[in-house]
Amino acid sequence: MFLLKQILFCSPLIIYAGFRIWKLIPQRLFKTLFIIFYIFFVLAFPLAQTLSHASGMEWANFIMIAGYFSLPLLLYLVLWVILVDLALGVALLTGILYKETVKRPRFQRAWLFLILGVPLAVVLIGTVRNNHPLIREYSIEIPKKSSGIRQLKIAFVSDFHFRETTNRHLMERFVEKVNAASPDIVLIGGDVLEGDRQGEKLGEFEAQFRRLKSKYGVYGVPGNHDLHRANAMTFFN
């Protein structure tokens, strides 16, 4: 609901970005097709949210995946259009570019490619990185008290937000990386599940969590998203 409100709040910027892209498209047919696509593109995430609250809808997974990808793509698209327009405005005011140059078809094609290509590249790179988790190492020194432990290797993770469309290999890769690091303790910071969805295959994720190995055990706390799911507590027992 929060994200849906933000989309509505940002609707003027979304309309502006769509209009700027529409202006760069040369042919009327493609302009019309873009308007239709852009409307569906903006509505894709609300549609995905609606479908995700229904159970037993395996056929809708593709639509939901497309909807979930549309949200970050829309965000970066709007921000990038605004940033490029600001840079273009500065270039025109300072004389780096001239209006005649900007109006040339070749310049507008390059501009259109830039506006569409950069947000798409960012989302694609983010998707690959998300499905292949990396371990960041930090060293922290704290005053020694009564404990006899000289050092403690802690593996911390949070915000999986598992849903019915989550890549099943993500958790497998995560467990393999954590176990390979041989942590002394594993801490899970919550938000393992996403909202009140009913379609997640919780058994698969539970089985992967049980594969985690550490000297002092695996501990977790529920986050605000987990609190919407009664059966989420199985992850924290």
C-alpha positions in Angstrom: 0.0 0.0 0.0 2.9 2.4 0.8 4.5 2.0 -2.6 1.1 2.4 -4.3 0.6 5.7 -2.6 4.1 6.8 -3.6 3.3 6.0 -7.3 0.2 8.1 -7.0 2.1 10.9 -5.3 4.7 10.9 -8.1 2.2 10.6 -10.9 3.0 14.1 -12.2 6.7 13.1 -12.6 5.6 9.8 -14.2 3.4 11.7 -16.7 6.2 14.1 -17.4 8.7 11.3 -18.1 6.3 9.6 -20.4 5.6 12.8 -22.3 9.3 13.5 -22.8 9.9 10.0 -24.2 6.8 10.3 -26.4 8.2 13.6 -27.8 11.4 11.8 -28.9 9.6 9.0 -30.8 9.6 10.0 -34.5 6.5 8.2 -36.0 2.9 8.6 -35.1 2.3 4.8 -35.0 5.1 4.3 -32.6 3.9 7.2 -30.5 0.5 5.5 -30.1 2.0 2.1 -29.3 4.3 3.8 -26.7 1.3 5.4 -25.0 -0.5 2.1 -24.7 2.7 0.3 -23.4 3.5 3.1 -21.0 0.0 3.0 -19.4 0.4 -0.8 -18.9 3.9 -0.3 -17.7 2.8 2.2 -15.0 -0.1 -0.1 -13.9 2.0 -3.3 -13.9 3.1 -3.0 -10.3 -0.4 -2.4 -8.8 -1.6 -5.3 -10.9 1.2 -7.5 -9.6 0.3 -6.5 -6.0 -3.3 -7.4 -6.6 -2.5 -10.8 -8.1 0.0 -11.6 -5.3 -2.7 -11.5 -2.7 -4.6 -14.3 -4.4 -3.8 -17.9 -3.8 -3.4 -20.7 -6.3 -2.6 -18.5 -9.3 0.5 -20.1 -10.7 -0.4 -18.8 -14.2 -0.1 -15.3 -12.9 3.6 -15.6 -11.8 4.9 -14.2 -15.1 2.6 -11.2 -14.8 3.7 -10.6 -11.2 7.4 -10.9 -12.1 7.0 -8.3 -14.9 5.1 -6.1 -12.5 7.7 -6.3 -9.8 10.5 -5.4 -12.3 8.4 -2.5 -13.6 8.6 -0.6 -10.3 12.4 -0.1 -10.1 12.5 0.4 -13.9 9.9 3.1 -13.6 11.8 4.7 -10.7 15.1 4.9 -12.6 13.4 5.9 -15.8 11.7 8.9 -14.2 14.9 10.0 -12.3 17.0 9.5 -15.4 14.7 11.6 -17.6 14.7 14.4 -15.1 18.5 14.3 -14.7 19.1 14.2 -18.5 16.7 17.1 -19.0 18.4 19.1 -16.3 21.8 18.4 -18.0 20.4 19.3 -21.4 19.0 22.6 -20.0 22.4 23.5 -18.5 24.1 22.6 -21.8 21.7 24.9 -23.7 22.0 27.8 -21.3 25.8 27.6 -21.3 26.1 27.3 -25.1 27.6 23.8 -25.0 24.7 22.7 -27.2 22.4 24.6 -29.5 18.7 24.2 -30.2 19.4 23.3 -33.8 21.6 20.4 -32.6 19.0 19.2 -30.2 16.3 19.1 -32.8 18.3 17.0 -35.2 16.8 13.5 -35.7 20.2 11.8 -35.1 20.5 13.6 -31.8 17.0 12.8 -30.7 17.5 9.1 -31.6 20.7 9.0 -29.5 18.9 10.8 -26.7 16.0 8.3 -26.8 18.4 5.4 -26.7 20.2 6.9 -23.7 17.0 7.6 -21.8 15.7 4.1 -22.2 19.0 2.2 -22.1 20.5 3.4 -18.9 17.5 2.5 -16.6 17.2 -0.9 -18.3 20.9 -1.6 -17.8 20.7 -0.6 -14.1 17.8 -3.0 -13.4 19.4 -5.8 -15.3 22.7 -5.4 -13.4 20.8 -5.2 -10.1 18.9 -8.4 -11.0 22.0 -10.3 -11.7 23.7 -9.1 -8.5 20.6 -9.9 -6.4 20.5 -13.5 -7.7 24.2 -13.9 -6.9 24.7 -12.6 -3.3 28.0 -11.3 -2.3 29.6 -11.4 1.2 30.9 -8.1 2.6 33.4 -8.4 5.4 33.7 -5.9 8.2 36.1 -6.0 11.2 34.8 -4.4 14.4 36.9 -4.2 17.7 34.9 -4.0 21.0 36.2 -3.8 24.6 36.7 -7.3 26.0 34.6 -8.0 29.1 33.9 -11.3 30.8 33.7 -13.5 27.7 36.7 -15.7 26.9 36.0 -15.5 23.2 38.8 -13.6 21.4 37.0 -13.2 18.1 33.6 -14.0 16.7 32.7 -14.3 13.0 29.1 -13.2 12.6 27.1 -13.7 9.4 24.3 -11.3 9.2 21.5 -11.1 6.6 18.1 -9.5 6.4 15.3 -8.5 4.0 14.9 -11.5 1.8 11.3 -10.7 1.2 10.5 -14.2 -0.1 7.4 -14.4 -2.3 5.9 -16.8 -4.8 8.1 -15.4 -7.6 11.4 -15.6 -5.8 14.2 -17.3 -7.6 14.6 -20.7 -6.0 18.3 -20.7 -6.5 18.9 -17.5 -4.6 18.6 -19.2 -1.2 20.8 -22.1 -2.3 23.6 -19.7 -3.4 23.2 -17.8 -0.1 23.5 -20.9 2.1 26.5 -22.1 0.1 28.4 -18.8 0.5 27.6 -18.6 4.2 28.6 -22.1 5.0 31.8 -21.7 3.0 32.7 -18.7 5.3 32.4 -20.9 8.4 30.7 -18.3 10.6 30.6 -18.7 14.4 27.0 -17.5 14.5 24.3 -16.6 11.9 21.9 -13.7 12.5 18.8 -13.0 10.4 17.5 -9.5 10.8 13.9 -10.0 9.7 11.6 -9.4 6.7 12.2 -13.0 5.5 8.7 -13.0 3.9 6.9 -10.4 1.9 3.6 -9.2 3.4 0.5 -11.4 3.6 1.0 -13.5 0.5 -0.3 -17.0 0.5 1.5 -18.6 -2.4 5.1 -18.8 -1.2 6.5 -22.3 -1.1 7.6 -21.9 2.5 8.8 -25.5 2.8 11.5 -25.0 0.2 12.9 -21.9 2.0 12.6 -23.6 5.4 14.7 -26.5 4.1 17.3 -24.2 2.9 17.5 -22.3 6.2 18.1 -25.6 8.0 21.2 -26.2 5.9 22.9 -23.2 7.5 25.8 -24.2 9.7 27.5 -22.3 12.5 29.3 -22.9 15.8 26.8 -21.2 18.0 23.6 -21.5 16.0 21.3 -19.6 13.8 19.1 -16.8 15.3 16.5 -14.6 13.8 13.8 -12.0 14.6 10.6 -11.2 12.6 10.4 -7.9 10.8 7.4 -5.8 10.1 6.7 -7.7 6.9 6.9 -11.1 8.7 4.3 -10.0 11.2 1.7 -10.1 8.5 2.2 -13.9 8.2 1.3 -16.2 11.1 3.3 -19.1 9.6 6.4 -16.8 9.3 7.3 -17.7 12.9 8.4 -21.1 11.7 11.5 -19.4 10.5 12.3 -18.1 13.9 11.8 -21.2 16.1 
